[in-house]
Amino acid sequence: MTLAGGPATSPPPIDLSGPWNARVLKDGIVFREIFSLTPSVLDLANLYDLVDGEGPSYSTTGCLLVFSSGNKIAVEIQEEPGGTVRNVSGPLNLKRGTAVLIGWSDNLKSVQMNIAPQ
């Protein structure tokens, strides 16, 4: 994944902290995940830690970056056990706080995630 642009100089237009749901399409299978977003321990206005994530048979951790424009995000997620990593990005609907994200897992399989706050 290649990212371009500068770091955000102000907080994102909406606070993304809190519990989230995800509909994930990976390897031709649709499943649900849940996770929480918290402001990053790195104290950057546009970076969130993805914590307390759960999928059907694994846990997840990662991070979410809000681009400086405020209307696009990128997410990096690691699954345990197994260590599978996926990277997705896409537009953020500022009215609803939802996003449709596409990208790849580390086994070069396409991934789609639709995320929304709980």
Secondary structure, 3 states (H helix, E strand, C coil): CCCCCCCCCCCCCCCCCEEEEEEEEECCEEEEEEEEEEECCCCCCCEEEEEEEECCCCEEEEEEEECCCCCEEEEEEEEECCCCEEEEEEEEECCCCEEEEEEEECCCCEEEEEEEEC
